[in-house]
Amino acid sequence: MNTKLIDSLAQIIQSLSLEEKTMLKTRVFLNISSEETHTQVTDWTDDLFIGMWKDRVEMEDSSQWVRIQRQQEWG
């Protein structure tokens, strides 16, 4: 993984609140846990990560953001 991408992800994670970081750890754990545990998480409506980037200017056009990231990483 490219160091620029790692740095970007680290900055995003550092900007999260403690509660958001806890939820992220839970999500990552559940995604790598057993299938049975993963299927227990089904209600996304109360998930803190839904809409968490809605106020981020760079995410107004997420497709453009992805294109820029790819261009920066892969030329």
PDB file of N, CA, C and O in Angstrom:
ATOM      1  N   MET A   1       0.853  -1.176   0.000  1.00  0.00           N
ATOM      2  CA  MET A   1       0.000   0.000   0.000  1.00  0.00           C
ATOM      3  C   MET A   1       0.898   1.238   0.000  1.00  0.00           C
ATOM      4  O   MET A   1       1.916   1.272   0.691  1.00  0.00           O
ATOM      5  N   ASN A   2       0.528   2.218  -0.752  1.00  0.00           N
ATOM      6  CA  ASN A   2       1.313   3.429  -0.911  1.00  0.00           C
ATOM      7  C   ASN A   2       1.351   4.239   0.387  1.00  0.00           C
ATOM      8  O   ASN A   2       0.359   4.302   1.113  1.00  0.00           O
ATOM      9  N   THR A   3       2.480   4.847   0.671  1.00  0.00           N
ATOM     10  CA  THR A   3       2.622   5.601   1.922  1.00  0.00           C
ATOM     11  C   THR A   3       1.713   6.831   1.960  1.00  0.00           C
ATOM     12  O   THR A   3       1.252   7.215   3.035  1.00  0.00           O
ATOM     13  N   LYS A   4       1.446   7.454   0.809  1.00  0.00           N
ATOM     14  CA  LYS A   4       0.529   8.599   0.786  1.00  0.00           C
ATOM     15  C   LYS A   4      -0.870   8.171   1.212  1.00  0.00           C
ATOM     16  O   LYS A   4      -1.542   8.866   1.974  1.00  0.00           O
ATOM     17  N   LEU A   5      -1.294   7.027   0.715  1.00  0.00           N
ATOM     18  CA  LEU A   5      -2.606   6.514   1.070  1.00  0.00           C
ATOM     19  C   LEU A   5      -2.664   6.168   2.551  1.00  0.00           C
ATOM     20  O   LEU A   5      -3.646   6.479   3.226  1.00  0.00           O
ATOM     21  N   ILE A   6      -1.628   5.532   3.054  1.00  0.00           N
ATOM     22  CA  ILE A   6      -1.563   5.186   4.477  1.00  0.00           C
ATOM     23  C   ILE A   6      -1.621   6.445   5.328  1.00  0.00           C
ATOM     24  O   ILE A   6      -2.336   6.488   6.329  1.00  0.00           O
ATOM     25  N   ASP A   7      -0.866   7.478   4.929  1.00  0.00           N
ATOM     26  CA  ASP A   7      -0.876   8.740   5.671  1.00  0.00           C
ATOM     27  C   ASP A   7      -2.256   9.377   5.646  1.00  0.00           C
ATOM     28  O   ASP A   7      -2.717   9.901   6.660  1.00  0.00           O
ATOM     29  N   SER A   8      -2.924   9.337   4.487  1.00  0.00           N
ATOM     30  CA  SER A   8      -4.272   9.901   4.374  1.00  0.00           C
ATOM     31  C   SER A   8      -5.244   9.164   5.280  1.00  0.00           C
ATOM     32  O   SER A   8      -6.043   9.786   5.980  1.00  0.00           O
ATOM     33  N   LEU A   9      -5.175   7.845   5.268  1.00  0.00           N
ATOM     34  CA  LEU A   9      -6.050   7.055   6.127  1.00  0.00           C
ATOM     35  C   LEU A   9      -5.765   7.319   7.599  1.00  0.00           C
ATOM     36  O   LEU A   9      -6.687   7.406   8.410  1.00  0.00           O
ATOM     37  N   ALA A  10      -4.499   7.446   7.938  1.00  0.00           N
ATOM     38  CA  ALA A  10      -4.126   7.725   9.329  1.00  0.00           C
ATOM     39  C   ALA A  10      -4.678   9.074   9.771  1.00  0.00           C
ATOM     40  O   ALA A  10      -5.153   9.204  10.899  1.00  0.00           O
ATOM     41  N   GLN A  11      -4.622  10.076   8.904  1.00  0.00           N
ATOM     42  CA  GLN A  11      -5.160  11.398   9.243  1.00  0.00           C
ATOM     43  C   GLN A  11      -6.670  11.334   9.449  1.00  0.00           C
ATOM     44  O   GLN A  11      -7.205  11.951  10.371  1.00  0.00           O
ATOM     45  N   ILE A  12      -7.351  10.586   8.587  1.00  0.00           N
ATOM     46  CA  ILE A  12      -8.803  10.454   8.720  1.00  0.00           C
ATOM     47  C   ILE A  12      -9.141   9.771  10.035  1.00  0.00           C
ATOM     48  O   ILE A  12     -10.028  10.217  10.763  1.00  0.00           O
ATOM     49  N   ILE A  13      -8.437   8.693  10.337  1.00  0.00           N
ATOM     50  CA  ILE A  13      -8.709   7.966  11.577  1.00  0.00           C
ATOM     51  C   ILE A  13      -8.413   8.831  12.790  1.00  0.00           C
ATOM     52  O   ILE A  13      -9.163   8.805  13.765  1.00  0.00           O
ATOM     53  N   GLN A  14      -7.334   9.593  12.743  1.00  0.00           N
ATOM     54  CA  GLN A  14      -6.990  10.462  13.866  1.00  0.00           C
ATOM     55  C   GLN A  14      -8.035  11.544  14.084  1.00  0.00           C
ATOM     56  O   GLN A  14      -8.211  12.020  15.205  1.00  0.00           O
ATOM     57  N   SER A  15      -8.734  11.940  13.015  1.00  0.00           N
ATOM     58  CA  SER A  15      -9.731  12.998  13.144  1.00  0.00           C
ATOM     59  C   SER A  15     -11.062  12.495  13.717  1.00  0.00           C
ATOM     60  O   SER A  15     -11.944  13.292  14.038  1.00  0.00           O
ATOM     61  N   LEU A  16     -11.202  11.180  13.843  1.00  0.00           N
ATOM     62  CA  LEU A  16     -12.442  10.614  14.374  1.00  0.00           C
ATOM     63  C   LEU A  16     -12.541  10.829  15.880  1.00  0.00           C
ATOM     64  O   LEU A  16     -11.530  10.905  16.579  1.00  0.00           O
ATOM     65  N   SER A  17     -13.763  10.924  16.358  1.00  0.00           N
ATOM     66  CA  SER A  17     -13.984  11.008  17.799  1.00  0.00           C
ATOM     67  C   SER A  17     -13.696   9.637  18.416  1.00  0.00           C
ATOM     68  O   SER A  17     -13.583   8.642  17.701  1.00  0.00           O
ATOM     69  N   LEU A  18     -13.580   9.591  19.733  1.00  0.00           N
ATOM     70  CA  LEU A  18     -13.325   8.328  20.426  1.00  0.00           C
ATOM     71  C   LEU A  18     -14.443   7.325  20.133  1.00  0.00           C
ATOM     72  O   LEU A  18     -14.186   6.140  19.921  1.00  0.00           O
ATOM     73  N   GLU A  19     -15.678   7.811  20.125  1.00  0.00           N
ATOM     74  CA  GLU A  19     -16.816   6.929  19.855  1.00  0.00           C
ATOM     75  C   GLU A  19     -16.754   6.364  18.434  1.00  0.00           C
ATOM     76  O   GLU A  19     -17.045   5.187  18.219  1.00  0.00           O
ATOM     77  N   GLU A  20     -16.376   7.202  17.468  1.00  0.00           N
ATOM     78  CA  GLU A  20     -16.259   6.745  16.082  1.00  0.00           C
ATOM     79  C   GLU A  20     -15.120   5.733  15.939  1.00  0.00           C
ATOM     80  O   GLU A  20     -15.247   4.754  15.204  1.00  0.00           O
ATOM     81  N   LYS A  21     -14.015   5.968  16.638  1.00  0.00           N
ATOM     82  CA  LYS A  21     -12.892   5.027  16.600  1.00  0.00           C
ATOM     83  C   LYS A  21     -13.302   3.676  17.185  1.00  0.00           C
ATOM     84  O   LYS A  21     -12.925   2.627  16.663  1.00  0.00           O
ATOM     85  N   THR A  22     -14.070   3.710  18.263  1.00  0.00           N
ATOM     86  CA  THR A  22     -14.550   2.476  18.878  1.00  0.00           C
ATOM     87  C   THR A  22     -15.449   1.715  17.906  1.00  0.00           C
ATOM     88  O   THR A  22     -15.334   0.497  17.766  1.00  0.00           O
ATOM     89  N   MET A  23     -16.343   2.442  17.236  1.00  0.00           N
ATOM     90  CA  MET A  23     -17.222   1.810  16.252  1.00  0.00           C
ATOM     91  C   MET A  23     -16.417   1.221  15.095  1.00  0.00           C
ATOM     92  O   MET A  23     -16.738   0.141  14.599  1.00  0.00           O
ATOM     93  N   LEU A  24     -15.377   1.924  14.666  1.00  0.00           N
ATOM     94  CA  LEU A  24     -14.531   1.426  13.582  1.00  0.00           C
ATOM     95  C   LEU A  24     -13.850   0.134  13.991  1.00  0.00           C
ATOM     96  O   LEU A  24     -13.811  -0.820  13.213  1.00  0.00           O
ATOM     97  N   LYS A  25     -13.312   0.090  15.208  1.00  0.00           N
ATOM     98  CA  LYS A  25     -12.680  -1.130  15.698  1.00  0.00           C
ATOM     99  C   LYS A  25     -13.676  -2.273  15.743  1.00  0.00           C
ATOM    100  O   LYS A  25     -13.343  -3.406  15.396  1.00  0.00           O
ATOM    101  N   THR A  26     -14.897  -1.982  16.168  1.00  0.00           N
ATOM    102  CA  THR A  26     -15.941  -3.004  16.219  1.00  0.00           C
ATOM    103  C   THR A  26     -16.255  -3.510  14.824  1.00  0.00           C
ATOM    104  O   THR A  26     -16.361  -4.717  14.610  1.00  0.00           O
ATOM    105  N   ARG A  27     -16.406  -2.598  13.872  1.00  0.00           N
ATOM    106  CA  ARG A  27     -16.706  -2.985  12.484  1.00  0.00           C
ATOM    107  C   ARG A  27     -15.590  -3.853  11.904  1.00  0.00           C
ATOM    108  O   ARG A  27     -15.853  -4.883  11.283  1.00  0.00           O
ATOM    109  N   VAL A  28     -14.354  -3.434  12.110  1.00  0.00           N
ATOM    110  CA  VAL A  28     -13.225  -4.204  11.576  1.00  0.00           C
ATOM    111  C   VAL A  28     -13.207  -5.585  12.203  1.00  0.00           C
ATOM    112  O   VAL A  28     -13.022  -6.583  11.506  1.00  0.00           O
ATOM    113  N   PHE A  29     -13.399  -5.651  13.519  1.00  0.00           N
ATOM    114  CA  PHE A  29     -13.413  -6.939  14.203  1.00  0.00           C
ATOM    115  C   PHE A  29     -14.522  -7.818  13.660  1.00  0.00           C
ATOM    116  O   PHE A  29     -14.297  -8.996  13.380  1.00  0.00           O
ATOM    117  N   LEU A  30     -15.720  -7.262  13.506  1.00  0.00           N
ATOM    118  CA  LEU A  30     -16.841  -8.060  13.021  1.00  0.00           C
ATOM    119  C   LEU A  30     -16.621  -8.525  11.594  1.00  0.00           C
ATOM    120  O   LEU A  30     -17.052  -9.619  11.229  1.00  0.00           O
ATOM    121  N   ASN A  31     -15.961  -7.720  10.786  1.00  0.00           N
ATOM    122  CA  ASN A  31     -15.712  -8.111   9.398  1.00  0.00           C
ATOM    123  C   ASN A  31     -14.715  -9.248   9.292  1.00  0.00           C
ATOM    124  O   ASN A  31     -14.756 -10.013   8.328  1.00  0.00           O
ATOM    125  N   ILE A  32     -13.816  -9.377  10.265  1.00  0.00           N
ATOM    126  CA  ILE A  32     -12.835 -10.457  10.195  1.00  0.00           C
ATOM    127  C   ILE A  32     -13.201 -11.618  11.110  1.00  0.00           C
ATOM    128  O   ILE A  32     -12.492 -12.624  11.153  1.00  0.00           O
ATOM    129  N   SER A  33     -14.297 -11.483  11.836  1.00  0.00           N
ATOM    130  CA  SER A  33     -14.752 -12.554  12.719  1.00  0.00           C
ATOM    131  C   SER A  33     -15.534 -13.597  11.933  1.00  0.00           C
ATOM    132  O   SER A  33     -15.628 -13.533  10.708  1.00  0.00           O
ATOM    133  N   SER A  34     -16.081 -14.537  12.645  1.00  0.00           N
ATOM    134  CA  SER A  34     -16.832 -15.610  12.011  1.00  0.00           C
ATOM    135  C   SER A  34     -18.058 -15.088  11.285  1.00  0.00           C
ATOM    136  O   SER A  34     -18.563 -14.009  11.596  1.00  0.00           O
ATOM    137  N   GLU A  35     -18.527 -15.847  10.333  1.00  0.00           N
ATOM    138  CA  GLU A  35     -19.717 -15.476   9.556  1.00  0.00           C
ATOM    139  C   GLU A  35     -20.913 -15.278  10.478  1.00  0.00           C
ATOM    140  O   GLU A  35     -21.710 -14.363  10.268  1.00  0.00           O
ATOM    141  N   GLU A  36     -21.048 -16.113  11.482  1.00  0.00           N
ATOM    142  CA  GLU A  36     -22.180 -16.014  12.408  1.00  0.00           C
ATOM    143  C   GLU A  36     -22.174 -14.673  13.138  1.00  0.00           C
ATOM    144  O   GLU A  36     -23.218 -14.032  13.262  1.00  0.00           O
ATOM    145  N   THR A  37     -21.011 -14.246  13.620  1.00  0.00           N
ATOM    146  CA  THR A  37     -20.905 -12.970  14.326  1.00  0.00           C
ATOM    147  C   THR A  37     -21.203 -11.820  13.377  1.00  0.00           C
ATOM    148  O   THR A  37     -21.891 -10.868  13.747  1.00  0.00           O
ATOM    149  N   HIS A  38     -20.693 -11.905  12.167  1.00  0.00           N
ATOM    150  CA  HIS A  38     -20.882 -10.827  11.195  1.00  0.00           C
ATOM    151  C   HIS A  38     -22.358 -10.635  10.856  1.00  0.00           C
ATOM    152  O   HIS A  38     -22.804  -9.498  10.701  1.00  0.00           O
ATOM    153  N   THR A  39     -23.103 -11.688  10.741  1.00  0.00           N
ATOM    154  CA  THR A  39     -24.498 -11.564  10.357  1.00  0.00           C
ATOM    155  C   THR A  39     -25.361 -10.980  11.473  1.00  0.00           C
ATOM    156  O   THR A  39     -26.503 -10.594  11.226  1.00  0.00           O
ATOM    157  N   GLN A  40     -24.838 -10.908  12.692  1.00  0.00           N
ATOM    158  CA  GLN A  40     -25.599 -10.328  13.787  1.00  0.00           C
ATOM    159  C   GLN A  40     -25.739  -8.814  13.644  1.00  0.00           C
ATOM    160  O   GLN A  40     -26.674  -8.233  14.195  1.00  0.00           O
ATOM    161  N   VAL A  41     -24.838  -8.171  12.922  1.00  0.00           N
ATOM    162  CA  VAL A  41     -24.894  -6.728  12.728  1.00  0.00           C
ATOM    163  C   VAL A  41     -25.675  -6.473  11.445  1.00  0.00           C
ATOM    164  O   VAL A  41     -25.132  -6.598  10.347  1.00  0.00           O
ATOM    165  N   THR A  42     -26.939  -6.119  11.584  1.00  0.00           N
ATOM    166  CA  THR A  42     -27.776  -5.940  10.404  1.00  0.00           C
ATOM    167  C   THR A  42     -28.416  -4.560  10.325  1.00  0.00           C
ATOM    168  O   THR A  42     -28.770  -4.128   9.228  1.00  0.00           O
ATOM    169  N   ASP A  43     -28.577  -3.860  11.424  1.00  0.00           N
ATOM    170  CA  ASP A  43     -29.246  -2.564  11.403  1.00  0.00           C
ATOM    171  C   ASP A  43     -28.222  -1.448  11.255  1.00  0.00           C
ATOM    172  O   ASP A  43     -27.526  -1.099  12.209  1.00  0.00           O
ATOM    173  N   TRP A  44     -28.137  -0.895  10.056  1.00  0.00           N
ATOM    174  CA  TRP A  44     -27.174   0.161   9.761  1.00  0.00           C
ATOM    175  C   TRP A  44     -27.737   1.546  10.046  1.00  0.00           C
ATOM    176  O   TRP A  44     -26.989   2.523  10.006  1.00  0.00           O
ATOM    177  N   THR A  45     -29.017   1.661  10.328  1.00  0.00           N
ATOM    178  CA  THR A  45     -29.623   2.979  10.474  1.00  0.00           C
ATOM    179  C   THR A  45     -29.082   3.751  11.674  1.00  0.00           C
ATOM    180  O   THR A  45     -29.068   4.981  11.653  1.00  0.00           O
ATOM    181  N   ASP A  46     -28.641   3.062  12.705  1.00  0.00           N
ATOM    182  CA  ASP A  46     -28.104   3.737  13.887  1.00  0.00           C
ATOM    183  C   ASP A  46     -26.580   3.759  13.907  1.00  0.00           C
ATOM    184  O   ASP A  46     -25.975   4.203  14.883  1.00  0.00           O
ATOM    185  N   ASP A  47     -25.970   3.288  12.848  1.00  0.00           N
ATOM    186  CA  ASP A  47     -24.521   3.217  12.787  1.00  0.00           C
ATOM    187  C   ASP A  47     -23.926   4.611  12.656  1.00  0.00           C
ATOM    188  O   ASP A  47     -24.363   5.393  11.811  1.00  0.00           O
ATOM    189  N   LEU A  48     -22.935   4.932  13.483  1.00  0.00           N
ATOM    190  CA  LEU A  48     -22.305   6.252  13.458  1.00  0.00           C
ATOM    191  C   LEU A  48     -21.573   6.539  12.163  1.00  0.00           C
ATOM    192  O   LEU A  48     -21.342   7.703  11.834  1.00  0.00           O
ATOM    193  N   PHE A  49     -21.202   5.505  11.419  1.00  0.00           N
ATOM    194  CA  PHE A  49     -20.441   5.717  10.197  1.00  0.00           C
ATOM    195  C   PHE A  49     -21.318   6.110   9.017  1.00  0.00           C
ATOM    196  O   PHE A  49     -20.809   6.608   8.013  1.00  0.00           O
ATOM    197  N   ILE A  50     -22.612   5.899   9.117  1.00  0.00           N
ATOM    198  CA  ILE A  50     -23.507   6.313   8.048  1.00  0.00           C
ATOM    199  C   ILE A  50     -23.577   7.835   8.052  1.00  0.00           C
ATOM    200  O   ILE A  50     -24.047   8.443   9.013  1.00  0.00           O
ATOM    201  N   GLY A  51     -23.110   8.434   6.980  1.00  0.00           N
ATOM    202  CA  GLY A  51     -23.131   9.889   6.863  1.00  0.00           C
ATOM    203  C   GLY A  51     -22.014  10.616   7.582  1.00  0.00           C
ATOM    204  O   GLY A  51     -22.053  11.841   7.694  1.00  0.00           O
ATOM    205  N   MET A  52     -21.014   9.890   8.073  1.00  0.00           N
ATOM    206  CA  MET A  52     -19.974  10.551   8.860  1.00  0.00           C
ATOM    207  C   MET A  52     -19.127  11.523   8.045  1.00  0.00           C
ATOM    208  O   MET A  52     -18.490  12.406   8.618  1.00  0.00           O
ATOM    209  N   TRP A  53     -19.105  11.380   6.709  1.00  0.00           N
ATOM    210  CA  TRP A  53     -18.316  12.278   5.873  1.00  0.00           C
ATOM    211  C   TRP A  53     -19.191  13.282   5.148  1.00  0.00           C
ATOM    212  O   TRP A  53     -18.710  13.961   4.241  1.00  0.00           O
ATOM    213  N   LYS A  54     -20.452  13.400   5.512  1.00  0.00           N
ATOM    214  CA  LYS A  54     -21.377  14.256   4.778  1.00  0.00           C
ATOM    215  C   LYS A  54     -20.948  15.721   4.783  1.00  0.00           C
ATOM    216  O   LYS A  54     -21.277  16.452   3.848  1.00  0.00           O
ATOM    217  N   ASP A  55     -20.232  16.164   5.793  1.00  0.00           N
ATOM    218  CA  ASP A  55     -19.816  17.561   5.882  1.00  0.00           C
ATOM    219  C   ASP A  55     -18.399  17.803   5.375  1.00  0.00           C
ATOM    220  O   ASP A  55     -17.903  18.927   5.441  1.00  0.00           O
ATOM    221  N   ARG A  56     -17.750  16.769   4.875  1.00  0.00           N
ATOM    222  CA  ARG A  56     -16.382  16.918   4.378  1.00  0.00           C
ATOM    223  C   ARG A  56     -16.429  17.438   2.941  1.00  0.00           C
ATOM    224  O   ARG A  56     -17.042  16.825   2.067  1.00  0.00           O
ATOM    225  N   VAL A  57     -15.780  18.560   2.715  1.00  0.00           N
ATOM    226  CA  VAL A  57     -15.808  19.213   1.403  1.00  0.00           C
ATOM    227  C   VAL A  57     -15.276  18.299   0.313  1.00  0.00           C
ATOM    228  O   VAL A  57     -15.830  18.265  -0.786  1.00  0.00           O
ATOM    229  N   GLU A  58     -14.224  17.567   0.592  1.00  0.00           N
ATOM    230  CA  GLU A  58     -13.628  16.709  -0.432  1.00  0.00           C
ATOM    231  C   GLU A  58     -14.524  15.537  -0.816  1.00  0.00           C
ATOM    232  O   GLU A  58     -14.264  14.868  -1.816  1.00  0.00           O
ATOM    233  N   MET A  59     -15.567  15.278  -0.044  1.00  0.00           N
ATOM    234  CA  MET A  59     -16.479  14.174  -0.330  1.00  0.00           C
ATOM    235  C   MET A  59     -17.760  14.618  -1.028  1.00  0.00           C
ATOM    236  O   MET A  59     -18.669  13.811  -1.223  1.00  0.00           O
ATOM    237  N   GLU A  60     -17.841  15.893  -1.406  1.00  0.00           N
ATOM    238  CA  GLU A  60     -19.033  16.362  -2.117  1.00  0.00           C
ATOM    239  C   GLU A  60     -19.230  15.584  -3.410  1.00  0.00           C
ATOM    240  O   GLU A  60     -20.358  15.274  -3.794  1.00  0.00           O
ATOM    241  N   ASP A  61     -18.130  15.273  -4.074  1.00  0.00           N
ATOM    242  CA  ASP A  61     -18.181  14.429  -5.272  1.00  0.00           C
ATOM    243  C   ASP A  61     -17.209  13.280  -5.020  1.00  0.00           C
ATOM    244  O   ASP A  61     -16.024  13.375  -5.340  1.00  0.00           O
ATOM    245  N   SER A  62     -17.718  12.204  -4.449  1.00  0.00           N
ATOM    246  CA  SER A  62     -16.841  11.096  -4.045  1.00  0.00           C
ATOM    247  C   SER A  62     -16.177  10.429  -5.246  1.00  0.00           C
ATOM    248  O   SER A  62     -15.053   9.941  -5.131  1.00  0.00           O
ATOM    249  N   SER A  63     -16.842  10.399  -6.384  1.00  0.00           N
ATOM    250  CA  SER A  63     -16.240   9.800  -7.583  1.00  0.00           C
ATOM    251  C   SER A  63     -15.018  10.601  -8.020  1.00  0.00           C
ATOM    252  O   SER A  63     -13.993  10.029  -8.392  1.00  0.00           O
ATOM    253  N   GLN A  64     -15.130  11.914  -7.973  1.00  0.00           N
ATOM    254  CA  GLN A  64     -13.994  12.765  -8.326  1.00  0.00           C
ATOM    255  C   GLN A  64     -12.859  12.552  -7.323  1.00  0.00           C
ATOM    256  O   GLN A  64     -11.694  12.487  -7.716  1.00  0.00           O
ATOM    257  N   TRP A  65     -13.187  12.443  -6.035  1.00  0.00           N
ATOM    258  CA  TRP A  65     -12.169  12.226  -5.014  1.00  0.00           C
ATOM    259  C   TRP A  65     -11.405  10.930  -5.284  1.00  0.00           C
ATOM    260  O   TRP A  65     -10.179  10.884  -5.179  1.00  0.00           O
ATOM    261  N   VAL A  66     -12.153   9.873  -5.637  1.00  0.00           N
ATOM    262  CA  VAL A  66     -11.515   8.587  -5.934  1.00  0.00           C
ATOM    263  C   VAL A  66     -10.611   8.722  -7.154  1.00  0.00           C
ATOM    264  O   VAL A  66      -9.491   8.213  -7.150  1.00  0.00           O
ATOM    265  N   ARG A  67     -11.088   9.409  -8.209  1.00  0.00           N
ATOM    266  CA  ARG A  67     -10.261   9.600  -9.409  1.00  0.00           C
ATOM    267  C   ARG A  67      -8.960  10.321  -9.065  1.00  0.00           C
ATOM    268  O   ARG A  67      -7.890   9.923  -9.526  1.00  0.00           O
ATOM    269  N   ILE A  68      -9.047  11.373  -8.262  1.00  0.00           N
ATOM    270  CA  ILE A  68      -7.858  12.130  -7.877  1.00  0.00           C
ATOM    271  C   ILE A  68      -6.904  11.255  -7.078  1.00  0.00           C
ATOM    272  O   ILE A  68      -5.696  11.275  -7.314  1.00  0.00           O
ATOM    273  N   GLN A  69      -7.441  10.487  -6.132  1.00  0.00           N
ATOM    274  CA  GLN A  69      -6.594   9.597  -5.330  1.00  0.00           C
ATOM    275  C   GLN A  69      -5.878   8.582  -6.209  1.00  0.00           C
ATOM    276  O   GLN A  69      -4.689   8.319  -6.029  1.00  0.00           O
ATOM    277  N   ARG A  70      -6.604   8.018  -7.153  1.00  0.00           N
ATOM    278  CA  ARG A  70      -5.995   7.037  -8.062  1.00  0.00           C
ATOM    279  C   ARG A  70      -4.915   7.677  -8.922  1.00  0.00           C
ATOM    280  O   ARG A  70      -3.853   7.089  -9.126  1.00  0.00           O
ATOM    281  N   GLN A  71      -5.181   8.879  -9.425  1.00  0.00           N
ATOM    282  CA  GLN A  71      -4.172   9.571 -10.236  1.00  0.00           C
ATOM    283  C   GLN A  71      -2.919   9.855  -9.430  1.00  0.00           C
ATOM    284  O   GLN A  71      -1.805   9.679  -9.925  1.00  0.00           O
ATOM    285  N   GLN A  72      -3.095  10.294  -8.188  1.00  0.00           N
ATOM    286  CA  GLN A  72      -1.950  10.583  -7.324  1.00  0.00           C
ATOM    287  C   GLN A  72      -1.158   9.327  -6.999  1.00  0.00           C
ATOM    288  O   GLN A  72       0.071   9.356  -6.940  1.00  0.00           O
ATOM    289  N   GLU A  73      -1.862   8.231  -6.788  1.00  0.00           N
ATOM    290  CA  GLU A  73      -1.203   6.987  -6.376  1.00  0.00           C
ATOM    291  C   GLU A  73      -0.595   6.224  -7.560  1.00  0.00           C
ATOM    292  O   GLU A  73       0.492   5.658  -7.450  1.00  0.00           O
ATOM    293  N   TRP A  74      -1.305   6.216  -8.686  1.00  0.00           N
ATOM    294  CA  TRP A  74      -0.891   5.370  -9.794  1.00  0.00           C
ATOM    295  C   TRP A  74      -0.479   6.141 -11.043  1.00  0.00           C
ATOM    296  O   TRP A  74      -0.109   5.546 -12.055  1.00  0.00           O
ATOM    297  N   GLY A  75      -0.544   7.466 -10.967  1.00  0.00           N
ATOM    298  CA  GLY A  75      -0.104   8.292 -12.088  1.00  0.00           C
ATOM    299  C   GLY A  75      -0.991   8.295 -13.203  1.00  0.00           C
ATOM    300  O   GLY A  75      -0.720   8.957 -14.205  1.00  0.00           O
TER     301      GLY A  75
END
